[in-house]
């Protein structure tokens, strides 16, 4: 994994963690989370993160 790939993966995972926290605090719902997740995958193009669901 290159440094750039690592940075993209890290940024994706941090962003997903924030979105999950927002779900737990009822700030967003599951539909919003799925939309956010797809936007983050498109933005960061994570290698590993896009393979996992949630």
Secondary structure, DSSP 8 states (H G I E B T S, - for coil): --HHHHHHHHHHHHHHHHHHHHHHTTSS-HHHHHHHHHHHHHHH--SSGGGS--
